[in-house]
Amino acid sequence: MRKNYVLLSQSRRILIILPVLLFLIFASGTIFQDNTQKIRTEVPQEKVKESETDSLGEEQDGYADTVKIGAYIFSVYDLDFRGNKVNVDLYLWYNSTNDSINMLEYLELINSSGYNKTAETNERKDGSVYQTVRINSTIKQQWNVDRFPFDEQKIEIHIEDYDKDNSKLVLIPDTLASKIDKEVRLEGWKIKDFGIKTVDHTYETNYGNPEIPLDGYSSYSRAIVYFTIEREGKGLFFKLFIGLFISVLISLLTFFVNPLDLDPRFGLSVGAIFAAIASQYVITSTLPQNESLTLVDILHDISFIYIFMCILVSTISLHLVKTNRVDKSKKLDRYSFFICSVTYIILILIFVIRTID
């Protein structure tokens, strides 16, 4: 009798300790990930040189030509998370007082995997050279899916003149006229925070030119057109994870099945594992590879562990029944259902709420 009591007490301790350990493991992993991301964000960024004037003809140290650049985005489409790219169509324009500068000839989209230029114009208006072009581009985009499906993505288009460095050419942003068309729509996304800025980007190489010293780096004036898209992910969250949550619920319901009914008692939990694996495969197949621990990974890992705990408790309960301790088996099942259900819901809510905030 003493032995039986000790066994039951140990079982209860296991049921209490396991969820606590699970919480500590995931909490420590999340803190570690936050610290890593914080370190990454502390890496010095390129110094942004925003123009506070709309005047033309301003020169840097009396040498560099100054060109005002602006953009109007009229289409955003084909967000490809798996391929790390997005298509953006825009109008681009330049204003300069120097007739000899042909910005359209040396135009380059640095972070584009391909683009087409059409409808080029080159006119003189009010004493300045006015050049415009329509660009259809495929932008290379590194998607951040750590918070998927509650993620935000910042899309940037990097524009340079590859012929003249910043000692010869300085870009200033046309912040007043640059906009994104109000008709631009992305299903399931909200577009916000459009802007244009300029930075100096340094290429730390001499390109193998023997006439240039190894530390003879060159810097180019770069214009960055950017905007943020925010996923409307609350409905998508339930659509993606409802199958996973039902799998765990089915596994928890096995505590109400007689341990001697081996097929339903163990078969339902085994089936729940395969359903959870299928859920993870379907969701991650649409996302880019990511080394960090995402919300998708956390929710599935928690579910895997709880389904395993259901199988573990079922094994202990079956042993108690076979040793004629039916009452203790029923008590173990009741405690297990309550503890596992409550702790699972709490963990899911903690990580989801933390991600949304």
C-alpha positions, -999 to +999 in steps of 0.1 A: +000+000+000+028+024+008+045+015-025+013+023-044+009+057-026+045+066-034+039+057-071+008+079-073+026+108-056+055+106-080+031+106-109+014+137-096+048+154-091+057+145-127+025+161-140+031+193-121+068+195-128+066+188-166+044+218-175+066+241-153+097+229-170+081+233-203+072+269-195+107+276-183+123+261-214+102+281-238+105+313-218+143+311-216+144+303-253+123+334-260+145+356-239+176+343-256+160+351-290+151+386-279+186+393-267+200+380-301+176+402-320+185+432-298+222+427-305+215+425-342+195+457-341+224+475-323+246+470-353+254+505-366+232+514-396+242+536-426+240+572-418+208+587-433+212+620-449+177+634-452+175+667-470+157+695-451+153+716-482+135+714-515+159+737-533+178+726-564+214+733-574+228+729-539+263+714-540+284+694-516+318+711-509+313+729-542+321+698-563+291+674-564+261+679-586+228+677-566+198+659-581+164+657-566+148+622-569+112+612-563+090+582-567+053+573-571+044+536-564+013+525-583+014+487-579+026+461-554+019+425-561+031+389-561+045+387-526+066+355-527+077+345-492+093+313-504+112+330-531+121+361-510+108+386-536+080+410-544+070+429-575+068+467-574+059+491-602+066+528-599+073+561-616+107+576-609+117+612-617+148+634-614+153+672-613+187+686-620+202+720-631+231+702-649+222+694-685+251+669-689+238+645-662+218+617-677+204+599-647+183+575-667+213+561-686+231+550-654+201+542-633+205+510-612+181+493-587+206+477-563+182+452-546+163+441-577+167+408-594+153+423-627+135+454-639+123+470-671+124+507-680+096+522-702+081+556-709+113+576-705+111+613-709+138+640-708+126+676-708+137+710-696+112+727-673+116+760-654+154+761-659+160+725-648+163+691-664+133+669-657+136+632-664+110+605-657+108+567-662+083+539-655+099+509-638+085+474-634+108+456-609+112+424-589+126+434-555+147+409-535+131+409-500+143+393-468+110+385-450+109+385-412+085+357-402+093+355-365+059+369-356+039+352-385+009+355-389+011+388-370+041+401-389+051+434-404+073+437-434+093+467-445+099+468-483+127+490-497+138+499-532+175+510-534+183+533-563+218+545-573+237+560-602+264+535-609+286+559-629+292+587-603+301+584-567+291+609-540+320+632-548+303+639-581+266+633-575+244+638-544+208+627-543+182+645-522+147+631-517+116+647-531+096+640-499+066+662-508+057+647-542+067+611-535+037+589-526+021+555-529-011+553-549-042+551-527-056+524-550-028+500-542-043+470-524-028+438-510-053+411-499-048+405-462-023+434-457-025+470-446+000+495-462+015+522-441+046+543-434+056+553-470+087+574-474+118+582-493+153+590-479+189+591-491+220+576-476+257+573-485+266+536-492+303+526-491+316+497-512+346+484-493+367+473-522+389+487-550+373+462-574+407+447-581+419+479-599+457+480-595+457+518-598+435+522-567+449+514-532+432+485-513+416+509-489+405+532-517+368+527-510+341+545-529+308+558-516+277+564-537+246+584-529+216+560-527+179+568-526+157+544-507+120+543-513+103+523-485+069+514-471+056+490-445+029+463-449+012+449-418-006+416-420-042+414-409-035+381-392-062+374-366-085+356-389-055+338-406-042+327-372-073+306-364-075+294-400-039+281-398-038+267-363-074+254-357-063+219-369-033+219-345-055+229-315-081+203-323-053+177-325-042+185-289-078+185-277-084+150-292-052+138-274-065+153-241-098+136-245-081+102-243-080+107-205-117+099-205-111+066-223-106+034-204-068+026-204-076-010-213-091+002-246-057+004-262-067+014-297-086+046-289-065+054-258-032+054-276-043+055-312-059+090-309-027+105-294-006+089-321-029+103-348-028+137-331+010+137-335+008+130-372-019+157-376+004+183-358+033+173-380+012+178-411+000+212-398+036+223-393+047+211-427+018+229-445+025+262-427+063+262-430+061+252-467+048+287-475+075+305-455+112+312-462+138+292-442+144+308-408+170+298-383+153+317-354+125+303-333+093+316-348+058+317-333+048+288-357+077+267-343+069+275-306+032+266-309+039+234-327+067+224-303+044+230-273+017+209-289+042+180-296+053+180-260+017+180-246+007+151-270+037+132-258+026+139-221-008+124-229+008+092-242+031+091-211+002+095-187-018+069-206+011+045-201+012+051-164-026+048-161-026+015-180+000+002-156-021+012-126-052-005-140-033-037-147-021-037-111-057-034-098-054+003-089-084+015-109-093+043-086-058+057-087-058+054-125-091+074-127-077+100-103-045+104-123-065+108-155-087+136-140-057+155-126-038+151-159-067+164-180-071+195-158-034+203-154-025+197-191-055+216-204-049+247-182-012+249-187-015+243-225-040+271-228-019+295-207+013+288-227-005+294-260-020+326-248+013+339-234+032+335-266+004+347-289-004+378-268+033+385-265+037+383-302+008+406-309+021+432-285 
